């Protein structure tokens, strides 16, 4: 019996949001390639503008969090370079992502997250958190995030 599902409805292993993130990553890579002739300062300025534009597109609740995270990271670790990573604001050292913000809208989750990659120096014992759920930021949360980012860059 033929399937009644359209091709678009068939499960292929990735959600629509995951496929969209992969397409965004491909566009990001093309932008990076197109910027090869620019100076390092010009590349970083363009990448930061991309991050700020992505943040500006977010729904208000995510945008407020992302703007604050951006400021905290820039202050706590000025050596990290903002960049887009799968359509999310991320902060990298030597081109490798150390931490990133993921809006709740990105994968239709109930909270945004601040995540750290294996490039972050957060190792403590045999187990430690690498992502934090965010619904709002208090002053205490901001101080904790600042300390985590500083620790992450060593």
C-alpha positions as CSV (number, residue, x, y, z in Angstrom):
1,X,0.0,0.0,0.0
2,X,1.5,3.4,-0.9
3,X,2.3,5.8,1.8
4,X,-0.2,8.6,2.5
5,X,2.5,10.9,3.9
6,X,4.0,13.5,1.6
7,X,7.8,13.6,1.2
8,X,7.9,16.7,3.5
9,X,6.1,14.8,6.3
10,X,8.4,11.7,6.2
11,X,10.8,11.4,9.1
12,X,14.4,11.6,7.8
13,X,16.2,11.7,11.1
14,X,16.2,15.5,11.5
15,X,13.5,17.9,12.7
16,X,12.6,20.9,10.6
17,X,14.4,23.1,13.1
18,X,17.6,20.9,12.9
19,X,17.5,21.1,9.1
20,X,17.1,24.9,9.3
21,X,20.1,25.1,11.7
22,X,22.3,23.1,9.3
23,X,21.3,25.4,6.4
24,X,22.1,28.4,8.5
25,X,25.5,26.9,9.3
26,X,26.2,26.4,5.5
27,X,25.3,30.1,4.9
28,X,27.6,31.1,7.8
29,X,30.5,29.1,6.2
30,X,29.9,30.8,2.9
31,X,30.0,34.2,4.6
32,X,33.3,33.3,6.3
33,X,34.8,32.2,3.0
34,X,33.7,35.4,1.3
35,X,35.4,37.4,4.0
36,X,38.8,35.9,3.5
37,X,40.3,39.0,1.9
38,X,39.4,41.2,4.9
39,X,41.7,42.1,7.8
40,X,41.2,40.3,11.1
41,X,39.6,43.4,12.6
42,X,37.2,43.7,9.6
43,X,36.3,40.0,9.9
44,X,35.6,40.3,13.6
45,X,33.5,43.5,13.2
46,X,31.5,41.8,10.4
47,X,31.0,38.7,12.5
48,X,29.9,40.7,15.5
49,X,27.4,42.6,13.3
50,X,26.0,39.2,12.2
51,X,25.6,38.2,15.8
52,X,23.9,41.4,16.8
53,X,21.5,41.2,13.8
54,X,20.6,37.6,14.8
55,X,19.9,38.7,18.3
56,X,17.7,41.5,17.0
57,X,15.6,39.0,15.1
58,X,14.8,37.0,18.3
59,X,11.5,37.2,20.1
60,X,11.6,39.7,23.0
61,X,12.2,37.3,25.8
62,X,15.1,35.6,24.0
63,X,16.4,38.9,22.7
64,X,16.7,40.4,26.2
65,X,18.6,37.3,27.4
66,X,20.9,37.2,24.4
67,X,21.7,40.9,24.5
68,X,22.7,40.6,28.2
69,X,24.7,37.4,27.6
70,X,26.5,39.2,24.7
71,X,27.5,42.0,27.0
72,X,28.6,39.7,29.9
73,X,30.8,37.6,27.6
74,X,32.3,40.7,25.9
75,X,33.2,42.1,29.3
76,X,34.3,38.9,31.0
77,X,36.3,37.6,28.1
78,X,37.2,40.3,25.6
79,X,39.5,37.9,23.8
80,X,36.6,35.8,22.6
81,X,35.3,36.7,19.1
82,X,31.6,36.8,18.5
83,X,30.4,34.6,15.6
84,X,27.3,32.8,14.4
85,X,27.3,29.1,15.0
86,X,24.3,27.1,13.5
87,X,22.4,30.4,13.6
88,X,23.2,31.1,17.3
89,X,25.3,33.7,18.9
90,X,28.6,32.1,19.9
91,X,32.0,33.2,21.2
92,X,35.2,31.7,19.9
93,X,38.9,31.6,20.6
94,X,41.1,30.9,17.6
95,X,38.0,30.1,15.6
96,X,36.8,27.4,18.0
97,X,33.5,28.0,19.9
98,X,33.9,28.2,23.6
99,X,30.4,29.2,24.6
100,X,27.1,29.9,22.8
101,X,23.5,31.1,23.5
102,X,20.6,29.2,22.1
103,X,17.2,30.9,22.1
104,X,14.2,28.9,23.3
105,X,12.6,29.6,19.9
106,X,15.5,27.9,18.0
107,X,14.3,24.3,18.7
108,X,11.0,25.3,20.2
109,X,12.1,24.6,23.8
110,X,10.7,26.1,27.0
111,X,13.9,27.9,27.9
112,X,17.0,29.4,26.3
113,X,20.4,27.9,27.1
114,X,24.0,29.1,27.6
115,X,26.2,26.3,26.6
116,X,29.9,25.6,26.8
117,X,31.9,23.4,24.4
118,X,34.8,21.1,25.1
119,X,37.1,24.1,24.4
120,X,35.9,25.7,27.7
121,X,38.1,25.0,30.7
122,X,35.3,24.1,33.1
123,X,36.5,20.7,34.0
124,X,35.9,19.9,37.6
125,X,36.1,16.4,38.8
126,X,34.6,13.6,36.8
127,X,31.4,15.4,35.9
128,X,30.4,19.1,35.4
129,X,27.6,21.0,33.7
130,X,28.2,22.3,30.2
131,X,24.8,24.0,29.6
132,X,22.6,26.2,31.7
133,X,18.8,26.8,31.2
134,X,17.9,30.5,31.2
135,X,14.5,32.0,31.7
136,X,15.6,35.3,33.1
137,X,18.8,36.8,34.5
138,X,19.2,38.1,38.0
139,X,22.2,40.0,39.2
140,X,23.5,36.9,40.9
141,X,23.0,34.9,37.7
142,X,25.0,37.5,35.7
143,X,27.8,37.3,38.2
144,X,27.8,33.5,38.0
145,X,27.8,33.6,34.1
146,X,30.7,36.1,34.2
147,X,32.7,33.8,36.5
148,X,32.0,30.8,34.3
149,X,33.0,32.6,31.1
150,X,36.2,33.8,32.8
151,X,37.0,30.3,34.0
152,X,36.1,28.9,30.5
153,X,38.8,30.9,28.8
154,X,41.3,30.0,31.5
